[in-house]
Amino acid sequence: MIQIFTQLGRTTEVEQRVYHAIAEQSKPWASTARTSFIGIVENGPQDWTFGLGRAQYTEGDLPVPGH
């Protein structure tokens, strides 16, 4: 099982390329492609904290990636 947490904004095509790349890279150690479970969880800058109980993107301490 692989779970990817990321900011909003990837297209379905990009996500499908990620799935394919992971399947290809895991061939040497995965028994079959059917054993893979990948989930992409997207959310916005207000949903992230890097400690101290603060939302650094929302508070302006960190630049929002891709903006």
CHARMM internal coordinates of N, CA and C (Angstrom, degrees):
IC EDIT
DIST 1 N 1 CA 1.4484
DIST 1 CA 1 C 1.5209
ANGL 1 N 1 CA 1 C 107.49
DIST 1 C 2 N 1.3117
ANGL 1 CA 1 C 2 N 115.39
DIHE 1 N 1 CA 1 C 2 N 131.86
DIST 2 N 2 CA 1.4550
ANGL 1 C 2 N 2 CA 122.19
DIHE 1 CA 1 C 2 N 2 CA 176.39
DIST 2 CA 2 C 1.5163
ANGL 2 N 2 CA 2 C 107.38
DIHE 1 C 2 N 2 CA 2 C -126.56
DIST 2 C 3 N 1.3218
ANGL 2 CA 2 C 3 N 116.04
DIHE 2 N 2 CA 2 C 3 N 129.80
DIST 3 N 3 CA 1.4512
ANGL 2 C 3 N 3 CA 119.97
DIHE 2 CA 2 C 3 N 3 CA 176.19
DIST 3 CA 3 C 1.5212
ANGL 3 N 3 CA 3 C 108.01
DIHE 2 C 3 N 3 CA 3 C -123.22
DIST 3 C 4 N 1.3219
ANGL 3 CA 3 C 4 N 116.07
DIHE 3 N 3 CA 3 C 4 N 129.65
DIST 4 N 4 CA 1.4530
ANGL 3 C 4 N 4 CA 122.82
DIHE 3 CA 3 C 4 N 4 CA -177.73
DIST 4 CA 4 C 1.5225
ANGL 4 N 4 CA 4 C 108.60
DIHE 3 C 4 N 4 CA 4 C -113.47
DIST 4 C 5 N 1.3207
ANGL 4 CA 4 C 5 N 116.81
DIHE 4 N 4 CA 4 C 5 N 121.46
DIST 5 N 5 CA 1.4571
ANGL 4 C 5 N 5 CA 122.23
DIHE 4 CA 4 C 5 N 5 CA 175.09
DIST 5 CA 5 C 1.5189
ANGL 5 N 5 CA 5 C 107.48
DIHE 4 C 5 N 5 CA 5 C -100.42
DIST 5 C 6 N 1.3205
ANGL 5 CA 5 C 6 N 117.19
DIHE 5 N 5 CA 5 C 6 N 130.82
DIST 6 N 6 CA 1.4557
ANGL 5 C 6 N 6 CA 120.09
DIHE 5 CA 5 C 6 N 6 CA -176.85
DIST 6 CA 6 C 1.5243
ANGL 6 N 6 CA 6 C 110.79
DIHE 5 C 6 N 6 CA 6 C -154.96
DIST 6 C 7 N 1.3015
ANGL 6 CA 6 C 7 N 115.41
DIHE 6 N 6 CA 6 C 7 N 166.58
DIST 7 N 7 CA 1.4552
ANGL 6 C 7 N 7 CA 121.68
DIHE 6 CA 6 C 7 N 7 CA 175.49
DIST 7 CA 7 C 1.5340
ANGL 7 N 7 CA 7 C 109.83
DIHE 6 C 7 N 7 CA 7 C -71.73
DIST 7 C 8 N 1.3100
ANGL 7 CA 7 C 8 N 116.38
DIHE 7 N 7 CA 7 C 8 N 157.43
DIST 8 N 8 CA 1.4634
ANGL 7 C 8 N 8 CA 122.35
DIHE 7 CA 7 C 8 N 8 CA 175.85
DIST 8 CA 8 C 1.5230
ANGL 8 N 8 CA 8 C 110.59
DIHE 7 C 8 N 8 CA 8 C -60.69
DIST 8 C 9 N 1.3212
ANGL 8 CA 8 C 9 N 116.12
DIHE 8 N 8 CA 8 C 9 N 154.63
DIST 9 N 9 CA 1.4440
ANGL 8 C 9 N 9 CA 118.99
DIHE 8 CA 8 C 9 N 9 CA 168.27
DIST 9 CA 9 C 1.5152
ANGL 9 N 9 CA 9 C 117.53
DIHE 8 C 9 N 9 CA 9 C 125.21
DIST 9 C 10 N 1.3308
ANGL 9 CA 9 C 10 N 119.70
DIHE 9 N 9 CA 9 C 10 N -4.01
DIST 10 N 10 CA 1.4681
ANGL 9 C 10 N 10 CA 119.80
DIHE 9 CA 9 C 10 N 10 CA 178.30
DIST 10 CA 10 C 1.5137
ANGL 10 N 10 CA 10 C 109.54
DIHE 9 C 10 N 10 CA 10 C -82.97
DIST 10 C 11 N 1.3136
ANGL 10 CA 10 C 11 N 115.68
DIHE 10 N 10 CA 10 C 11 N 140.45
DIST 11 N 11 CA 1.4621
ANGL 10 C 11 N 11 CA 120.23
DIHE 10 CA 10 C 11 N 11 CA 176.45
DIST 11 CA 11 C 1.5257
ANGL 11 N 11 CA 11 C 109.32
DIHE 10 C 11 N 11 CA 11 C -78.41
DIST 11 C 12 N 1.3186
ANGL 11 CA 11 C 12 N 115.86
DIHE 11 N 11 CA 11 C 12 N 164.47
DIST 12 N 12 CA 1.4580
ANGL 11 C 12 N 12 CA 121.18
DIHE 11 CA 11 C 12 N 12 CA 175.97
DIST 12 CA 12 C 1.5211
ANGL 12 N 12 CA 12 C 109.98
DIHE 11 C 12 N 12 CA 12 C -59.88
DIST 12 C 13 N 1.3359
ANGL 12 CA 12 C 13 N 117.59
DIHE 12 N 12 CA 12 C 13 N -38.93
DIST 13 N 13 CA 1.4656
ANGL 12 C 13 N 13 CA 120.86
DIHE 12 CA 12 C 13 N 13 CA 178.71
DIST 13 CA 13 C 1.5273
ANGL 13 N 13 CA 13 C 111.48
DIHE 12 C 13 N 13 CA 13 C -60.34
DIST 13 C 14 N 1.3245
ANGL 13 CA 13 C 14 N 117.21
DIHE 13 N 13 CA 13 C 14 N -43.93
DIST 14 N 14 CA 1.4636
ANGL 13 C 14 N 14 CA 121.07
DIHE 13 CA 13 C 14 N 14 CA 179.11
DIST 14 CA 14 C 1.5287
ANGL 14 N 14 CA 14 C 109.75
DIHE 13 C 14 N 14 CA 14 C -63.13
DIST 14 C 15 N 1.3110
ANGL 14 CA 14 C 15 N 117.29
DIHE 14 N 14 CA 14 C 15 N -44.98
DIST 15 N 15 CA 1.4632
ANGL 14 C 15 N 15 CA 120.18
DIHE 14 CA 14 C 15 N 15 CA 179.57
DIST 15 CA 15 C 1.5271
ANGL 15 N 15 CA 15 C 110.95
DIHE 14 C 15 N 15 CA 15 C -61.42
DIST 15 C 16 N 1.3251
ANGL 15 CA 15 C 16 N 117.60
DIHE 15 N 15 CA 15 C 16 N -40.58
DIST 16 N 16 CA 1.4605
ANGL 15 C 16 N 16 CA 120.52
DIHE 15 CA 15 C 16 N 16 CA 178.66
DIST 16 CA 16 C 1.5230
ANGL 16 N 16 CA 16 C 111.31
DIHE 15 C 16 N 16 CA 16 C -64.93
DIST 16 C 17 N 1.3330
ANGL 16 CA 16 C 17 N 117.71
DIHE 16 N 16 CA 16 C 17 N -35.50
DIST 17 N 17 CA 1.4646
ANGL 16 C 17 N 17 CA 120.55
DIHE 16 CA 16 C 17 N 17 CA 176.08
DIST 17 CA 17 C 1.5262
ANGL 17 N 17 CA 17 C 110.77
DIHE 16 C 17 N 17 CA 17 C -65.99
DIST 17 C 18 N 1.3370
ANGL 17 CA 17 C 18 N 116.53
DIHE 17 N 17 CA 17 C 18 N -37.19
DIST 18 N 18 CA 1.4719
ANGL 17 C 18 N 18 CA 120.08
DIHE 17 CA 17 C 18 N 18 CA 176.49
DIST 18 CA 18 C 1.5248
ANGL 18 N 18 CA 18 C 109.91
DIHE 17 C 18 N 18 CA 18 C -63.00
DIST 18 C 19 N 1.3206
ANGL 18 CA 18 C 19 N 117.75
DIHE 18 N 18 CA 18 C 19 N -46.58
DIST 19 N 19 CA 1.4596
ANGL 18 C 19 N 19 CA 121.55
DIHE 18 CA 18 C 19 N 19 CA 178.96
DIST 19 CA 19 C 1.5297
ANGL 19 N 19 CA 19 C 110.49
DIHE 18 C 19 N 19 CA 19 C -57.12
DIST 19 C 20 N 1.3236
ANGL 19 CA 19 C 20 N 115.93
DIHE 19 N 19 CA 19 C 20 N -46.70
DIST 20 N 20 CA 1.4663
ANGL 19 C 20 N 20 CA 120.86
DIHE 19 CA 19 C 20 N 20 CA -178.93
DIST 20 CA 20 C 1.5298
ANGL 20 N 20 CA 20 C 111.01
DIHE 19 C 20 N 20 CA 20 C -63.23
DIST 20 C 21 N 1.3231
ANGL 20 CA 20 C 21 N 117.13
DIHE 20 N 20 CA 20 C 21 N -45.43
DIST 21 N 21 CA 1.4640
ANGL 20 C 21 N 21 CA 120.89
DIHE 20 CA 20 C 21 N 21 CA -178.97
DIST 21 CA 21 C 1.5291
ANGL 21 N 21 CA 21 C 110.98
DIHE 20 C 21 N 21 CA 21 C -61.95
DIST 21 C 22 N 1.3116
ANGL 21 CA 21 C 22 N 117.10
DIHE 21 N 21 CA 21 C 22 N -41.64
DIST 22 N 22 CA 1.4689
ANGL 21 C 22 N 22 CA 120.13
DIHE 21 CA 21 C 22 N 22 CA 178.83
DIST 22 CA 22 C 1.5279
ANGL 22 N 22 CA 22 C 110.17
DIHE 21 C 22 N 22 CA 22 C -64.68
DIST 22 C 23 N 1.3219
ANGL 22 CA 22 C 23 N 117.46
DIHE 22 N 22 CA 22 C 23 N -42.66
DIST 23 N 23 CA 1.4691
ANGL 22 C 23 N 23 CA 120.66
DIHE 22 CA 22 C 23 N 23 CA 178.81
DIST 23 CA 23 C 1.5273
ANGL 23 N 23 CA 23 C 110.84
DIHE 22 C 23 N 23 CA 23 C -61.63
DIST 23 C 24 N 1.3167
ANGL 23 CA 23 C 24 N 116.42
DIHE 23 N 23 CA 23 C 24 N -42.60
DIST 24 N 24 CA 1.4668
ANGL 23 C 24 N 24 CA 120.21
DIHE 23 CA 23 C 24 N 24 CA 179.80
DIST 24 CA 24 C 1.5299
ANGL 24 N 24 CA 24 C 111.25
DIHE 23 C 24 N 24 CA 24 C -65.60
DIST 24 C 25 N 1.3228
ANGL 24 CA 24 C 25 N 116.87
DIHE 24 N 24 CA 24 C 25 N -44.01
DIST 25 N 25 CA 1.4617
ANGL 24 C 25 N 25 CA 120.83
DIHE 24 CA 24 C 25 N 25 CA -177.83
DIST 25 CA 25 C 1.5233
ANGL 25 N 25 CA 25 C 112.41
DIHE 24 C 25 N 25 CA 25 C -69.62
DIST 25 C 26 N 1.3279
ANGL 25 CA 25 C 26 N 116.91
DIHE 25 N 25 CA 25 C 26 N -24.63
DIST 26 N 26 CA 1.4669
ANGL 25 C 26 N 26 CA 119.63
DIHE 25 CA 25 C 26 N 26 CA -177.17
DIST 26 CA 26 C 1.5251
ANGL 26 N 26 CA 26 C 113.03
DIHE 25 C 26 N 26 CA 26 C -90.35
DIST 26 C 27 N 1.3237
ANGL 26 CA 26 C 27 N 118.09
DIHE 26 N 26 CA 26 C 27 N -3.13
DIST 27 N 27 CA 1.4685
ANGL 26 C 27 N 27 CA 120.15
DIHE 26 CA 26 C 27 N 27 CA -178.10
DIST 27 CA 27 C 1.5302
ANGL 27 N 27 CA 27 C 113.89
DIHE 26 C 27 N 27 CA 27 C -54.13
DIST 27 C 28 N 1.3429
ANGL 27 CA 27 C 28 N 119.67
DIHE 27 N 27 CA 27 C 28 N -39.54
DIST 28 N 28 CA 1.4712
ANGL 27 C 28 N 28 CA 118.23
DIHE 27 CA 27 C 28 N 28 CA -178.29
DIST 28 CA 28 C 1.5331
ANGL 28 N 28 CA 28 C 114.37
DIHE 27 C 28 N 28 CA 28 C -63.61
DIST 28 C 29 N 1.3077
ANGL 28 CA 28 C 29 N 118.70
DIHE 28 N 28 CA 28 C 29 N -25.52
DIST 29 N 29 CA 1.4669
ANGL 28 C 29 N 29 CA 119.90
DIHE 28 CA 28 C 29 N 29 CA -176.15
DIST 29 CA 29 C 1.5139
ANGL 29 N 29 CA 29 C 114.77
DIHE 28 C 29 N 29 CA 29 C -121.73
DIST 29 C 30 N 1.3378
ANGL 29 CA 29 C 30 N 118.85
DIHE 29 N 29 CA 29 C 30 N -10.24
DIST 30 N 30 CA 1.4702
ANGL 29 C 30 N 30 CA 121.01
DIHE 29 CA 29 C 30 N 30 CA 178.30
DIST 30 CA 30 C 1.5254
ANGL 30 N 30 CA 30 C 109.10
DIHE 29 C 30 N 30 CA 30 C -90.52
DIST 30 C 31 N 1.3093
ANGL 30 CA 30 C 31 N 116.33
DIHE 30 N 30 CA 30 C 31 N 139.30
DIST 31 N 31 CA 1.4685
ANGL 30 C 31 N 31 CA 119.13
DIHE 30 CA 30 C 31 N 31 CA -177.48
DIST 31 CA 31 C 1.5233
ANGL 31 N 31 CA 31 C 111.43
DIHE 30 C 31 N 31 CA 31 C -67.33
DIST 31 C 32 N 1.3170
ANGL 31 CA 31 C 32 N 117.41
DIHE 31 N 31 CA 31 C 32 N -41.40
DIST 32 N 32 CA 1.4711
ANGL 31 C 32 N 32 CA 121.18
DIHE 31 CA 31 C 32 N 32 CA 174.36
DIST 32 CA 32 C 1.5134
ANGL 32 N 32 CA 32 C 108.37
DIHE 31 C 32 N 32 CA 32 C -153.30
DIST 32 C 33 N 1.3034
ANGL 32 CA 32 C 33 N 115.86
DIHE 32 N 32 CA 32 C 33 N 162.51
DIST 33 N 33 CA 1.4646
ANGL 32 C 33 N 33 CA 120.49
DIHE 32 CA 32 C 33 N 33 CA 177.58
DIST 33 CA 33 C 1.5271
ANGL 33 N 33 CA 33 C 111.14
DIHE 32 C 33 N 33 CA 33 C -64.13
DIST 33 C 34 N 1.3098
ANGL 33 CA 33 C 34 N 117.86
DIHE 33 N 33 CA 33 C 34 N -22.57
DIST 34 N 34 CA 1.4688
ANGL 33 C 34 N 34 CA 121.47
DIHE 33 CA 33 C 34 N 34 CA -178.87
DIST 34 CA 34 C 1.5197
ANGL 34 N 34 CA 34 C 113.38
DIHE 33 C 34 N 34 CA 34 C -74.61
DIST 34 C 35 N 1.3197
ANGL 34 CA 34 C 35 N 117.35
DIHE 34 N 34 CA 34 C 35 N -10.87
DIST 35 N 35 CA 1.4608
ANGL 34 C 35 N 35 CA 119.90
DIHE 34 CA 34 C 35 N 35 CA -178.62
DIST 35 CA 35 C 1.5223
ANGL 35 N 35 CA 35 C 112.20
DIHE 34 C 35 N 35 CA 35 C -87.28
DIST 35 C 36 N 1.3146
ANGL 35 CA 35 C 36 N 117.12
DIHE 35 N 35 CA 35 C 36 N -2.03
DIST 36 N 36 CA 1.4661
ANGL 35 C 36 N 36 CA 120.92
DIHE 35 CA 35 C 36 N 36 CA -177.27
DIST 36 CA 36 C 1.5182
ANGL 36 N 36 CA 36 C 110.93
DIHE 35 C 36 N 36 CA 36 C -90.07
DIST 36 C 37 N 1.3227
ANGL 36 CA 36 C 37 N 115.62
DIHE 36 N 36 CA 36 C 37 N 136.12
DIST 37 N 37 CA 1.4595
ANGL 36 C 37 N 37 CA 122.10
DIHE 36 CA 36 C 37 N 37 CA 171.41
DIST 37 CA 37 C 1.5081
ANGL 37 N 37 CA 37 C 106.00
DIHE 36 C 37 N 37 CA 37 C -129.15
DIST 37 C 38 N 1.3376
ANGL 37 CA 37 C 38 N 116.50
DIHE 37 N 37 CA 37 C 38 N 118.53
DIST 38 N 38 CA 1.4656
ANGL 37 C 38 N 38 CA 121.70
DIHE 37 CA 37 C 38 N 38 CA -177.54
DIST 38 CA 38 C 1.5234
ANGL 38 N 38 CA 38 C 107.95
DIHE 37 C 38 N 38 CA 38 C -123.83
DIST 38 C 39 N 1.3127
ANGL 38 CA 38 C 39 N 116.37
DIHE 38 N 38 CA 38 C 39 N 131.15
DIST 39 N 39 CA 1.4523
ANGL 38 C 39 N 39 CA 121.59
DIHE 38 CA 38 C 39 N 39 CA 176.07
DIST 39 CA 39 C 1.5177
ANGL 39 N 39 CA 39 C 110.13
DIHE 38 C 39 N 39 CA 39 C -125.67
DIST 39 C 40 N 1.3209
ANGL 39 CA 39 C 40 N 115.98
DIHE 39 N 39 CA 39 C 40 N 130.80
DIST 40 N 40 CA 1.4639
ANGL 39 C 40 N 40 CA 120.99
DIHE 39 CA 39 C 40 N 40 CA 174.89
DIST 40 CA 40 C 1.5234
ANGL 40 N 40 CA 40 C 107.25
DIHE 39 C 40 N 40 CA 40 C -106.01
DIST 40 C 41 N 1.3166
ANGL 40 CA 40 C 41 N 115.71
DIHE 40 N 40 CA 40 C 41 N 123.16
DIST 41 N 41 CA 1.4572
ANGL 40 C 41 N 41 CA 122.18
DIHE 40 CA 40 C 41 N 41 CA 179.71
DIST 41 CA 41 C 1.5198
ANGL 41 N 41 CA 41 C 107.29
DIHE 40 C 41 N 41 CA 41 C -112.33
DIST 41 C 42 N 1.3321
ANGL 41 CA 41 C 42 N 115.61
DIHE 41 N 41 CA 41 C 42 N 115.63
DIST 42 N 42 CA 1.4611
ANGL 41 C 42 N 42 CA 120.31
DIHE 41 CA 41 C 42 N 42 CA -179.65
DIST 42 CA 42 C 1.5238
ANGL 42 N 42 CA 42 C 110.36
DIHE 41 C 42 N 42 CA 42 C -106.39
DIST 42 C 43 N 1.3024
ANGL 42 CA 42 C 43 N 114.60
DIHE 42 N 42 CA 42 C 43 N 144.99
DIST 43 N 43 CA 1.4584
ANGL 42 C 43 N 43 CA 119.78
DIHE 42 CA 42 C 43 N 43 CA 173.59
DIST 43 CA 43 C 1.5216
ANGL 43 N 43 CA 43 C 108.98
DIHE 42 C 43 N 43 CA 43 C -153.67
DIST 43 C 44 N 1.3229
ANGL 43 CA 43 C 44 N 116.56
DIHE 43 N 43 CA 43 C 44 N 179.02
DIST 44 N 44 CA 1.4543
ANGL 43 C 44 N 44 CA 121.03
DIHE 43 CA 43 C 44 N 44 CA -175.46
DIST 44 CA 44 C 1.5205
ANGL 44 N 44 CA 44 C 112.87
DIHE 43 C 44 N 44 CA 44 C -99.37
DIST 44 C 45 N 1.3244
ANGL 44 CA 44 C 45 N 116.66
DIHE 44 N 44 CA 44 C 45 N 173.97
DIST 45 N 45 CA 1.4509
ANGL 44 C 45 N 45 CA 121.13
DIHE 44 CA 44 C 45 N 45 CA -177.21
DIST 45 CA 45 C 1.5324
ANGL 45 N 45 CA 45 C 113.23
DIHE 44 C 45 N 45 CA 45 C -59.55
DIST 45 C 46 N 1.3124
ANGL 45 CA 45 C 46 N 118.12
DIHE 45 N 45 CA 45 C 46 N -27.70
DIST 46 N 46 CA 1.4593
ANGL 45 C 46 N 46 CA 121.27
DIHE 45 CA 45 C 46 N 46 CA -179.89
DIST 46 CA 46 C 1.5248
ANGL 46 N 46 CA 46 C 112.06
DIHE 45 C 46 N 46 CA 46 C -70.10
DIST 46 C 47 N 1.3286
ANGL 46 CA 46 C 47 N 116.73
DIHE 46 N 46 CA 46 C 47 N -12.63
DIST 47 N 47 CA 1.4602
ANGL 46 C 47 N 47 CA 121.51
DIHE 46 CA 46 C 47 N 47 CA -176.06
DIST 47 CA 47 C 1.5294
ANGL 47 N 47 CA 47 C 113.91
DIHE 46 C 47 N 47 CA 47 C -94.72
DIST 47 C 48 N 1.3300
ANGL 47 CA 47 C 48 N 117.87
DIHE 47 N 47 CA 47 C 48 N 5.89
DIST 48 N 48 CA 1.4618
ANGL 47 C 48 N 48 CA 121.43
DIHE 47 CA 47 C 48 N 48 CA -175.85
DIST 48 CA 48 C 1.5189
ANGL 48 N 48 CA 48 C 111.17
DIHE 47 C 48 N 48 CA 48 C -116.67
DIST 48 C 49 N 1.3327
ANGL 48 CA 48 C 49 N 115.36
DIHE 48 N 48 CA 48 C 49 N 140.64
DIST 49 N 49 CA 1.4521
ANGL 48 C 49 N 49 CA 121.45
DIHE 48 CA 48 C 49 N 49 CA 169.28
DIST 49 CA 49 C 1.5216
ANGL 49 N 49 CA 49 C 108.19
DIHE 48 C 49 N 49 CA 49 C -135.20
DIST 49 C 50 N 1.2963
ANGL 49 CA 49 C 50 N 115.57
DIHE 49 N 49 CA 49 C 50 N 144.76
DIST 50 N 50 CA 1.4620
ANGL 49 C 50 N 50 CA 121.37
DIHE 49 CA 49 C 50 N 50 CA 177.54
DIST 50 CA 50 C 1.5206
ANGL 50 N 50 CA 50 C 109.31
DIHE 49 C 50 N 50 CA 50 C -116.70
DIST 50 C 51 N 1.3230
ANGL 50 CA 50 C 51 N 115.22
DIHE 50 N 50 CA 50 C 51 N 40.22
DIST 51 N 51 CA 1.4543
ANGL 50 C 51 N 51 CA 122.00
DIHE 50 CA 50 C 51 N 51 CA 175.39
DIST 51 CA 51 C 1.5103
ANGL 51 N 51 CA 51 C 114.35
DIHE 50 C 51 N 51 CA 51 C 103.23
DIST 51 C 52 N 1.3073
ANGL 51 CA 51 C 52 N 114.54
DIHE 51 N 51 CA 51 C 52 N 171.63
DIST 52 N 52 CA 1.4624
ANGL 51 C 52 N 52 CA 124.68
DIHE 51 CA 51 C 52 N 52 CA 177.72
DIST 52 CA 52 C 1.5229
ANGL 52 N 52 CA 52 C 113.66
DIHE 51 C 52 N 52 CA 52 C 62.37
DIST 52 C 53 N 1.3345
ANGL 52 CA 52 C 53 N 117.50
DIHE 52 N 52 CA 52 C 53 N 17.36
DIST 53 N 53 CA 1.4579
ANGL 52 C 53 N 53 CA 120.75
DIHE 52 CA 52 C 53 N 53 CA 177.48
DIST 53 CA 53 C 1.5178
ANGL 53 N 53 CA 53 C 114.09
DIHE 52 C 53 N 53 CA 53 C 65.84
DIST 53 C 54 N 1.3265
ANGL 53 CA 53 C 54 N 116.42
DIHE 53 N 53 CA 53 C 54 N 26.48
DIST 54 N 54 CA 1.4660
ANGL 53 C 54 N 54 CA 120.65
DIHE 53 CA 53 C 54 N 54 CA -177.08
DIST 54 CA 54 C 1.5253
ANGL 54 N 54 CA 54 C 110.31
DIHE 53 C 54 N 54 CA 54 C -121.15
DIST 54 C 55 N 1.3154
ANGL 54 CA 54 C 55 N 116.40
DIHE 54 N 54 CA 54 C 55 N 153.89
DIST 55 N 55 CA 1.4692
ANGL 54 C 55 N 55 CA 123.07
DIHE 54 CA 54 C 55 N 55 CA 174.70
DIST 55 CA 55 C 1.5261
ANGL 55 N 55 CA 55 C 107.29
DIHE 54 C 55 N 55 CA 55 C -102.59
DIST 55 C 56 N 1.3176
ANGL 55 CA 55 C 56 N 116.27
DIHE 55 N 55 CA 55 C 56 N 87.09
DIST 56 N 56 CA 1.4586
ANGL 55 C 56 N 56 CA 121.91
DIHE 55 CA 55 C 56 N 56 CA -170.60
DIST 56 CA 56 C 1.5293
ANGL 56 N 56 CA 56 C 113.79
DIHE 55 C 56 N 56 CA 56 C -60.74
DIST 56 C 57 N 1.3385
ANGL 56 CA 56 C 57 N 118.48
DIHE 56 N 56 CA 56 C 57 N -35.21
DIST 57 N 57 CA 1.4685
ANGL 56 C 57 N 57 CA 119.54
DIHE 56 CA 56 C 57 N 57 CA 176.52
DIST 57 CA 57 C 1.5279
ANGL 57 N 57 CA 57 C 110.42
DIHE 56 C 57 N 57 CA 57 C -65.57
DIST 57 C 58 N 1.3275
ANGL 57 CA 57 C 58 N 116.06
DIHE 57 N 57 CA 57 C 58 N -47.29
DIST 58 N 58 CA 1.4663
ANGL 57 C 58 N 58 CA 121.15
DIHE 57 CA 57 C 58 N 58 CA -177.90
DIST 58 CA 58 C 1.5233
ANGL 58 N 58 CA 58 C 111.38
DIHE 57 C 58 N 58 CA 58 C -65.20
DIST 58 C 59 N 1.3301
ANGL 58 CA 58 C 59 N 116.38
DIHE 58 N 58 CA 58 C 59 N -37.65
DIST 59 N 59 CA 1.4649
ANGL 58 C 59 N 59 CA 120.69
DIHE 58 CA 58 C 59 N 59 CA -178.15
DIST 59 CA 59 C 1.5206
ANGL 59 N 59 CA 59 C 113.01
DIHE 58 C 59 N 59 CA 59 C -80.18
DIST 59 C 60 N 1.3437
ANGL 59 CA 59 C 60 N 116.99
DIHE 59 N 59 CA 59 C 60 N -6.43
DIST 60 N 60 CA 1.4568
ANGL 59 C 60 N 60 CA 120.44
DIHE 59 CA 59 C 60 N 60 CA 177.23
DIST 60 CA 60 C 1.5144
ANGL 60 N 60 CA 60 C 115.31
DIHE 59 C 60 N 60 CA 60 C 86.66
DIST 60 C 61 N 1.3453
ANGL 60 CA 60 C 61 N 117.66
DIHE 60 N 60 CA 60 C 61 N 5.23
DIST 61 N 61 CA 1.4651
ANGL 60 C 61 N 61 CA 120.35
DIHE 60 CA 60 C 61 N 61 CA 178.34
DIST 61 CA 61 C 1.5228
ANGL 61 N 61 CA 61 C 112.45
DIHE 60 C 61 N 61 CA 61 C -72.55
DIST 61 C 62 N 1.3282
ANGL 61 CA 61 C 62 N 116.38
DIHE 61 N 61 CA 61 C 62 N -26.86
DIST 62 N 62 CA 1.4597
ANGL 61 C 62 N 62 CA 121.74
DIHE 61 CA 61 C 62 N 62 CA 179.42
DIST 62 CA 62 C 1.5300
ANGL 62 N 62 CA 62 C 109.43
DIHE 61 C 62 N 62 CA 62 C -127.40
DIST 62 C 63 N 1.3333
ANGL 62 CA 62 C 63 N 116.97
DIHE 62 N 62 CA 62 C 63 N 142.67
DIST 63 N 63 CA 1.4661
ANGL 62 C 63 N 63 CA 118.76
DIHE 62 CA 62 C 63 N 63 CA 175.55
DIST 63 CA 63 C 1.5373
ANGL 63 N 63 CA 63 C 109.45
DIHE 62 C 63 N 63 CA 63 C -73.17
DIST 63 C 64 N 1.3042
ANGL 63 CA 63 C 64 N 117.27
DIHE 63 N 63 CA 63 C 64 N 142.11
DIST 64 N 64 CA 1.4594
ANGL 63 C 64 N 64 CA 121.80
DIHE 63 CA 63 C 64 N 64 CA 178.67
DIST 64 CA 64 C 1.5251
ANGL 64 N 64 CA 64 C 107.12
DIHE 63 C 64 N 64 CA 64 C -75.81
DIST 64 C 65 N 1.3377
ANGL 64 CA 64 C 65 N 117.57
DIHE 64 N 64 CA 64 C 65 N 123.99
DIST 65 N 65 CA 1.4595
ANGL 64 C 65 N 65 CA 119.78
DIHE 64 CA 64 C 65 N 65 CA -179.80
DIST 65 CA 65 C 1.5340
ANGL 65 N 65 CA 65 C 112.42
DIHE 64 C 65 N 65 CA 65 C -57.68
DIST 65 C 66 N 1.2954
ANGL 65 CA 65 C 66 N 116.02
DIHE 65 N 65 CA 65 C 66 N 136.59
DIST 66 N 66 CA 1.4631
ANGL 65 C 66 N 66 CA 120.73
DIHE 65 CA 65 C 66 N 66 CA 177.47
DIST 66 CA 66 C 1.5088
ANGL 66 N 66 CA 66 C 115.26
DIHE 65 C 66 N 66 CA 66 C 81.44
DIST 66 C 67 N 1.3354
ANGL 66 CA 66 C 67 N 117.88
DIHE 66 N 66 CA 66 C 67 N 3.19
DIST 67 N 67 CA 1.4735
ANGL 66 C 67 N 67 CA 119.89
DIHE 66 CA 66 C 67 N 67 CA 179.68
DIST 67 CA 67 C 1.4950
ANGL 67 N 67 CA 67 C 110.92
DIHE 66 C 67 N 67 CA 67 C -115.61
END
COOR INIT
IC SEED 1 N 1 CA 1 C
IC BUILD
